[in-house]
Amino acid sequence: MMPKQILALCAAAFLGGIVGGVLSTQSLLPRPVEAQKPNGIHAEEFLLLDAKGRARAGLGLDANGEIGLVLRSKDGNRTLALSPDEPSVIKLVERGGRILWEAP
C-alpha cells in the first residue's frame, strides 16, 4: 500500500468512527425521563424514615383530605402534630394518646 492510501484509509476510518458514534448515541441511548413539572413534585404523602425503616416524620393528607405534619420522637413515645384543619393546630401526644400539650 502506498502512503497516500494508508493516510486516506486512516482518515476514512476516523471519520466513520465519529459519524457512527454520533448516530448510535442519537438512536440507541434511552431518553432521559422528564419531571411532571420543572418546578414541583406531585405526591399525597412524604415520609422521612430512620435507618430501621420506621417513619419519623411525615407530611401528607389524611382520609378526609386534611393536611398535616407529624414528627415522632426517636423512641416513638411522643408525637408532635401540626394541622391547620384541626381545632388544636399543634399537639404533643404520648404513645397512649394522652395529650401532653396543645395550642389552638
MDAnalysis code that builds the backbone (N, CA, C; Angstrom):
import MDAnalysis as mda
import numpy as np

u = mda.Universe.empty(312, n_residues=104, atom_resindex=np.repeat(np.arange(104), 3), trajectory=True)
u.add_TopologyAttr("name", ["N", "CA", "C"] * 104)
u.add_TopologyAttr("resid", np.arange(1, 105))
u.add_TopologyAttr("resname", ["MET", "MET", "PRO", "LYS", "GLN", "ILE", "LEU", "ALA", "LEU", "CYS", "ALA", "ALA", "ALA", "PHE", "LEU", "GLY", "GLY", "ILE", "VAL", "GLY", "GLY", "VAL", "LEU", "SER", "THR", "GLN", "SER", "LEU", "LEU", "PRO", "ARG", "PRO", "VAL", "GLU", "ALA", "GLN", "LYS", "PRO", "ASN", "GLY", "ILE", "HIS", "ALA", "GLU", "GLU", "PHE", "LEU", "LEU", "LEU", "ASP", "ALA", "LYS", "GLY", "ARG", "ALA", "ARG", "ALA", "GLY", "LEU", "GLY", "LEU", "ASP", "ALA", "ASN", "GLY", "GLU", "ILE", "GLY", "LEU", "VAL", "LEU", "ARG", "SER", "LYS", "ASP", "GLY", "ASN", "ARG", "THR", "LEU", "ALA", "LEU", "SER", "PRO", "ASP", "GLU", "PRO", "SER", "VAL", "ILE", "LYS", "LEU", "VAL", "GLU", "ARG", "GLY", "GLY", "ARG", "ILE", "LEU", "TRP", "GLU", "ALA", "PRO"])
u.atoms.positions = np.array([
    [0.838, -1.169, 0.000],
    [0.000, 0.000, 0.000],
    [0.888, 1.239, 0.000],
    [0.430, 2.216, -0.686],
    [1.153, 3.470, -0.791],
    [0.830, 4.340, 0.432],
    [1.730, 5.231, 0.809],
    [1.485, 6.100, 1.970],
    [0.205, 6.922, 1.837],
    [-0.112, 7.372, 0.616],
    [-1.344, 8.156, 0.430],
    [-2.577, 7.289, 0.683],
    [-2.533, 6.038, 0.294],
    [-3.658, 5.124, 0.510],
    [-3.829, 4.826, 2.004],
    [-2.733, 4.672, 2.718],
    [-2.796, 4.434, 4.168],
    [-3.392, 5.643, 4.869],
    [-2.954, 6.837, 4.472],
    [-3.481, 8.060, 5.059],
    [-4.974, 8.209, 4.772],
    [-5.397, 7.923, 3.541],
    [-6.818, 8.004, 3.179],
    [-7.632, 6.972, 3.957],
    [-7.087, 5.768, 4.118],
    [-7.775, 4.726, 4.874],
    [-7.927, 5.122, 6.343],
    [-6.891, 5.687, 6.947],
    [-6.959, 6.154, 8.347],
    [-7.970, 7.282, 8.510],
    [-7.971, 8.226, 7.551],
    [-8.923, 9.340, 7.612],
    [-10.355, 8.822, 7.476],
    [-10.578, 7.876, 6.558],
    [-11.918, 7.321, 6.381],
    [-12.364, 6.561, 7.627],
    [-11.465, 5.805, 8.256],
    [-11.808, 5.069, 9.473],
    [-12.118, 6.032, 10.617],
    [-11.341, 7.105, 10.734],
    [-11.568, 8.099, 11.788],
    [-12.921, 8.783, 11.614],
    [-13.198, 9.267, 10.399],
    [-14.482, 9.939, 10.142],
    [-15.653, 8.970, 10.293],
    [-15.481, 7.733, 9.844],
    [-16.547, 6.735, 10.008],
    [-16.823, 6.435, 11.471],
    [-15.780, 6.417, 12.285],
    [-15.970, 6.200, 13.722],
    [-16.726, 7.334, 14.372],
    [-16.398, 8.563, 13.992],
    [-17.098, 9.720, 14.564],
    [-18.558, 9.732, 14.129],
    [-18.819, 9.551, 12.842],
    [-20.200, 9.551, 12.340],
    [-20.994, 8.406, 12.972],
    [-20.407, 7.227, 13.053],
    [-21.099, 6.090, 13.661],
    [-21.379, 6.309, 15.138],
    [-20.439, 6.911, 15.848],
    [-20.661, 7.209, 17.274],
    [-21.790, 8.193, 17.496],
    [-21.820, 9.244, 16.679],
    [-22.887, 10.243, 16.806],
    [-24.238, 9.626, 16.490],
    [-24.315, 8.865, 15.407],
    [-25.592, 8.240, 15.031],
    [-26.054, 7.226, 16.069],
    [-25.138, 6.460, 16.638],
    [-25.551, 5.455, 17.619],
    [-26.040, 6.105, 18.912],
    [-25.417, 7.202, 19.344],
    [-25.903, 7.850, 20.569],
    [-27.260, 8.499, 20.345],
    [-27.534, 8.936, 19.149],
    [-28.833, 9.542, 18.868],
    [-29.945, 8.506, 18.769],
    [-29.619, 7.298, 18.333],
    [-30.674, 6.316, 18.097],
    [-30.752, 5.221, 19.151],
    [-29.666, 4.889, 19.833],
    [-29.675, 3.731, 20.730],
    [-29.817, 4.075, 22.202],
    [-29.376, 5.220, 22.644],
    [-29.438, 5.560, 24.066],
    [-30.858, 5.944, 24.465],
    [-31.296, 5.560, 25.672],
    [-32.646, 5.941, 26.118],
    [-32.726, 7.435, 26.398],
    [-33.880, 7.956, 26.255],
    [-34.115, 9.373, 26.522],
    [-34.246, 9.590, 28.028],
    [-33.814, 10.727, 28.553],
    [-33.987, 10.992, 29.986],
    [-35.463, 11.198, 30.322],
    [-35.834, 10.832, 31.533],
    [-37.208, 10.973, 31.998],
    [-37.434, 12.419, 32.422],
    [-38.509, 12.983, 31.971],
    [-38.844, 14.355, 32.323],
    [-39.693, 14.376, 33.594],
    [-39.520, 15.378, 34.423],
    [-40.322, 15.539, 35.631],
    [-41.739, 15.945, 35.243],
    [-42.670, 15.785, 36.193],
    [-44.043, 16.178, 35.922],
    [-44.127, 17.665, 35.606],
    [-43.423, 18.445, 36.384],
    [-43.320, 19.881, 36.178],
    [-41.897, 20.276, 36.534],
    [-41.341, 21.250, 35.865],
    [-39.979, 21.642, 36.229],
    [-39.891, 22.294, 37.605],
    [-41.001, 22.754, 38.156],
    [-40.945, 23.459, 39.433],
    [-41.706, 22.761, 40.559],
    [-41.968, 21.458, 40.457],
    [-42.702, 20.820, 41.537],
    [-42.741, 19.308, 41.432],
    [-43.143, 18.692, 42.551],
    [-43.325, 17.253, 42.638],
    [-44.741, 17.019, 43.145],
    [-45.430, 16.076, 42.560],
    [-46.797, 15.778, 42.954],
    [-46.822, 14.503, 43.785],
    [-47.354, 14.583, 45.000],
    [-47.475, 13.412, 45.858],
    [-48.540, 13.688, 46.898],
    [-49.093, 12.635, 47.475],
    [-50.062, 12.781, 48.553],
    [-49.408, 12.673, 49.915],
    [-48.185, 12.112, 49.967],
    [-47.526, 11.914, 51.253],
    [-46.012, 11.874, 51.061],
    [-45.293, 12.465, 52.015],
    [-43.838, 12.387, 52.077],
    [-43.464, 11.835, 53.445],
    [-42.619, 10.811, 53.491],
    [-42.199, 10.216, 54.756],
    [-40.689, 10.313, 54.888],
    [-40.229, 10.566, 56.108],
    [-38.814, 10.540, 56.433],
    [-38.604, 9.335, 57.327],
    [-37.797, 8.367, 56.858],
    [-37.591, 7.118, 57.572],
    [-36.223, 7.111, 58.241],
    [-36.138, 6.428, 59.402],
    [-34.841, 6.270, 60.051],
    [-34.127, 5.064, 59.451],
    [-32.957, 4.726, 59.995],
    [-32.150, 3.630, 59.448],
    [-32.851, 2.278, 59.541],
    [-33.792, 2.126, 60.480],
    [-34.522, 0.872, 60.637],
    [-35.803, 0.821, 59.821],
    [-36.074, 1.880, 59.054],
    [-37.256, 1.908, 58.207],
    [-38.509, 2.420, 58.880],
    [-38.381, 2.940, 60.106],
    [-39.549, 3.484, 60.806],
    [-39.774, 4.933, 60.391],
    [-41.036, 5.291, 60.216],
    [-41.377, 6.665, 59.847],
    [-41.145, 7.577, 61.045],
    [-40.292, 8.575, 60.879],
    [-40.006, 9.541, 61.939],
    [-40.694, 10.879, 61.682],
    [-40.989, 11.170, 60.422],
    [-41.679, 12.406, 60.073],
    [-42.515, 12.153, 58.833],
    [-43.613, 12.873, 58.742],
    [-44.480, 12.722, 57.584],
    [-45.226, 14.003, 57.285],
    [-45.402, 14.262, 56.034],
    [-46.193, 15.391, 55.567],
    [-47.174, 14.821, 54.563],
    [-48.457, 15.025, 54.805],
    [-49.411, 14.436, 53.881],
    [-50.852, 14.781, 54.194],
    [-51.731, 14.113, 53.475],
    [-53.168, 14.289, 53.615],
    [-53.753, 13.079, 54.318],
    [-54.736, 13.312, 55.210],
    [-55.398, 12.179, 55.844],
    [-56.593, 11.737, 54.995],
    [-57.388, 10.819, 55.506],
    [-58.524, 10.272, 54.745],
    [-59.555, 11.338, 54.406],
    [-59.624, 12.409, 55.210],
    [-60.593, 13.479, 54.969],
    [-60.026, 14.576, 54.071],
    [-58.800, 14.426, 53.605],
    [-58.181, 15.435, 52.752],
    [-57.568, 16.589, 53.517],
    [-57.404, 16.425, 54.837],
    [-56.802, 17.480, 55.650],
    [-55.298, 17.266, 55.709],
    [-54.546, 18.355, 55.630],
    [-53.087, 18.277, 55.597],
    [-52.523, 18.286, 57.007],
    [-51.376, 17.635, 57.172],
    [-50.741, 17.628, 58.479],
    [-49.265, 17.303, 58.383],
    [-48.528, 17.730, 59.396],
    [-47.112, 17.413, 59.538],
    [-46.966, 16.692, 60.862],
    [-46.359, 15.501, 60.853],
    [-46.203, 14.686, 62.054],
    [-44.728, 14.402, 62.261],
    [-44.237, 14.652, 63.492],
    [-42.854, 14.360, 63.867],
    [-42.893, 13.410, 65.056],
    [-42.109, 12.320, 64.990],
    [-42.087, 11.334, 66.074],
    [-40.731, 11.354, 66.762],
    [-40.746, 11.117, 68.091],
    [-39.501, 11.055, 68.846],
    [-38.712, 9.809, 68.451],
    [-37.435, 9.796, 68.823],
    [-36.554, 8.689, 68.458],
    [-37.068, 7.351, 68.990],
    [-37.594, 7.360, 70.215],
    [-38.102, 6.119, 70.805],
    [-39.562, 5.841, 70.439],
    [-40.208, 6.764, 69.749],
    [-41.592, 6.570, 69.321],
    [-42.617, 6.856, 70.394],
    [-42.198, 7.415, 71.548],
    [-43.126, 7.670, 72.645],
    [-43.910, 8.968, 72.496],
    [-43.368, 9.922, 71.779],
    [-44.044, 11.211, 71.640],
    [-44.218, 11.558, 70.163],
    [-45.329, 12.231, 69.873],
    [-45.628, 12.672, 68.518],
    [-46.026, 14.132, 68.558],
    [-45.413, 14.926, 67.685],
    [-45.771, 16.327, 67.528],
    [-46.507, 16.441, 66.207],
    [-47.739, 16.932, 66.252],
    [-48.557, 17.026, 65.045],
    [-48.969, 18.469, 64.818],
    [-48.855, 18.911, 63.581],
    [-49.283, 20.239, 63.172],
    [-50.301, 20.081, 62.058],
    [-51.485, 20.663, 62.244],
    [-52.511, 20.592, 61.217],
    [-53.388, 21.837, 61.299],
    [-53.413, 22.647, 60.262],
    [-54.256, 23.837, 60.290],
    [-55.748, 23.516, 60.222],
    [-56.108, 22.296, 59.876],
    [-57.508, 21.903, 59.751],
    [-58.100, 21.374, 61.057],
    [-57.265, 21.078, 62.049],
    [-57.732, 20.561, 63.342],
    [-58.065, 21.716, 64.281],
    [-58.929, 21.481, 65.291],
    [-59.209, 22.534, 66.279],
    [-57.948, 22.952, 67.041],
    [-57.111, 21.982, 67.419],
    [-55.821, 22.290, 68.031],
    [-54.768, 22.172, 66.931],
    [-54.207, 23.290, 66.537],
    [-53.286, 23.318, 65.413],
    [-52.009, 22.545, 65.722],
    [-51.515, 22.642, 66.971],
    [-50.293, 21.952, 67.374],
    [-50.614, 21.061, 68.563],
    [-50.179, 19.791, 68.492],
    [-50.397, 18.848, 69.596],
    [-49.131, 18.058, 69.848],
    [-48.815, 17.843, 71.124],
    [-47.756, 16.926, 71.539],
    [-48.454, 15.804, 72.295],
    [-48.346, 14.576, 71.763],
    [-49.126, 13.450, 72.270],
    [-48.184, 12.314, 72.662],
    [-48.530, 11.632, 73.785],
    [-47.803, 10.430, 74.197],
    [-48.263, 9.241, 73.372],
    [-47.523, 8.149, 73.452],
    [-47.854, 6.936, 72.700],
    [-49.261, 6.441, 73.033],
    [-49.695, 6.526, 74.267],
    [-51.021, 6.064, 74.674],
    [-52.154, 6.957, 74.217],
    [-51.843, 8.112, 73.645],
    [-52.884, 9.021, 73.165],
    [-53.125, 10.208, 74.075],
    [-52.484, 10.256, 75.252],
    [-52.673, 11.372, 76.174],
    [-51.978, 12.606, 75.609],
    [-52.717, 13.719, 75.551],
    [-52.187, 14.972, 75.038],
    [-51.325, 15.628, 76.121],
    [-50.054, 15.835, 75.817],
    [-49.133, 16.486, 76.755],
    [-49.217, 18.002, 76.660],
    [-49.440, 18.506, 75.450],
    [-49.516, 19.955, 75.223],
    [-50.233, 20.194, 73.920],
    [-51.012, 21.275, 73.843],
    [-51.665, 21.644, 72.599],
    [-51.864, 23.146, 72.553],
    [-51.937, 23.666, 71.344],
    [-52.153, 25.097, 71.148],
    [-53.211, 25.290, 70.074],
    [-54.069, 26.269, 70.308],
    [-55.140, 26.495, 69.304],
    [-54.647, 27.113, 68.070],
])
